[in-house]
Amino acid sequence: MSHEPLISIVDDDESVRDAVQTLLESTGRRTVAFASAEQFLASSAVCASDCLILDLCMPGIGGLELQQRLRDAGSRIRIIMLTAHPSKVARARALAAGVAAFFAKPFQPDVLLEAVEASLSQGS
């Protein structure tokens, strides 16, 4: 039985969260979405996710902190970071910490889909 990858989306912006989820589901991908890192951490998706699309700047636990927590816990989940506030410093920090891709909002849907596919194929 093949494993259908799970893609988690964590973004405090409901419109972005819904748009990303709709985009991924339109390609047949299995998704789950969360409004905060805290909600994600409290869910079973932490262990079940194959790819995480994560907002950089959120109230409470931000994207870089969540990435660090997951890495410290030994998680091998592939992370794609999104941000409405891009900076060279944030991009460099995220990529140095192992983010698979880093995109400024608004992003091109096809580019995000390509990054998800690449992340899932690298995680196999």
C-alpha positions in Angstrom: 0.0 0.0 0.0 1.5 3.3 -1.0 1.7 6.2 1.3 -0.1 9.3 0.1 2.0 12.2 1.3 0.6 14.7 3.7 1.3 18.4 3.3 0.7 20.6 6.3 0.2 24.4 5.8 0.9 26.7 8.8 0.0 30.4 8.1 -1.9 32.9 10.3 -3.3 34.6 7.2 -6.5 32.7 6.4 -6.6 33.8 2.8 -3.1 32.6 2.1 -3.7 29.4 4.0 -6.9 28.7 2.1 -5.4 29.5 -1.2 -2.4 27.2 -0.7 -4.7 24.4 0.5 -7.0 24.8 -2.5 -4.1 24.9 -4.9 -2.5 21.7 -3.5 -5.9 19.9 -3.3 -6.6 20.8 -6.9 -3.6 18.6 -7.8 -4.8 15.7 -5.7 -2.6 16.3 -2.8 -3.7 15.5 0.8 -3.4 18.6 3.0 -4.2 19.8 6.5 -4.0 23.5 7.5 -3.3 25.3 10.8 -3.6 29.0 11.8 -0.6 28.8 14.1 2.6 26.9 14.9 1.1 26.0 18.3 -1.9 24.4 16.6 0.4 22.4 14.3 2.6 21.3 17.2 -0.5 20.1 19.2 -1.6 17.9 16.3 -0.8 14.5 15.0 0.3 16.2 11.7 3.7 16.8 13.3 4.6 13.2 12.9 2.5 12.5 9.8 3.5 15.3 7.5 5.9 14.8 4.6 6.1 18.5 3.7 5.4 21.7 5.6 4.5 25.0 4.0 5.3 27.5 6.7 4.8 31.2 7.2 7.9 33.0 8.4 6.2 35.7 10.5 3.4 34.7 12.8 2.2 35.7 16.3 3.6 33.4 19.0 6.0 30.8 17.5 7.3 32.1 14.1 8.5 30.0 11.2 12.2 29.9 12.0 11.5 29.0 15.6 9.1 26.2 14.5 11.7 25.0 12.1 14.3 24.9 14.8 12.0 23.0 17.2 11.2 20.4 14.6 14.9 19.9 13.8 15.8 19.7 17.5 13.2 17.0 17.8 14.8 15.0 15.0 12.1 15.7 12.4 13.0 15.2 8.8 10.0 17.0 7.4 10.8 19.1 4.3 9.9 22.8 4.9 9.0 25.4 2.4 9.0 28.9 3.9 6.7 31.7 2.8 6.8 35.3 3.9 5.1 38.7 3.2 8.2 40.4 4.7 11.2 39.0 2.7 14.7 40.0 3.6 18.1 38.7 2.6 18.9 37.9 6.2 15.7 35.9 6.8 16.2 34.0 3.6 19.8 33.2 4.4 18.9 32.1 7.9 16.1 29.8 6.7 18.1 28.3 3.9 21.1 27.7 6.2 18.8 26.0 8.7 17.7 23.6 6.0 14.5 25.1 4.4 14.0 23.4 1.0 12.6 26.6 -0.5 11.9 30.2 0.5 9.3 32.4 -1.3 8.0 35.9 -0.9 4.3 36.4 -1.0 2.7 36.7 -3.4 4.2 33.7 -5.1 3.6 32.0 -8.4 1.4 29.0 -7.9 3.3 26.8 -10.4 6.6 27.7 -8.6 5.2 26.6 -5.2 3.9 23.4 -6.8 7.3 22.6 -8.3 8.9 23.2 -4.8 6.4 20.9 -3.2 7.0 18.1 -5.7 10.8 18.5 -5.4 10.5 18.4 -1.6 8.4 15.3 -1.7 10.7 13.5 -4.1 13.7 14.4 -1.9 12.0 13.1 1.2 11.4 9.7 -0.4 
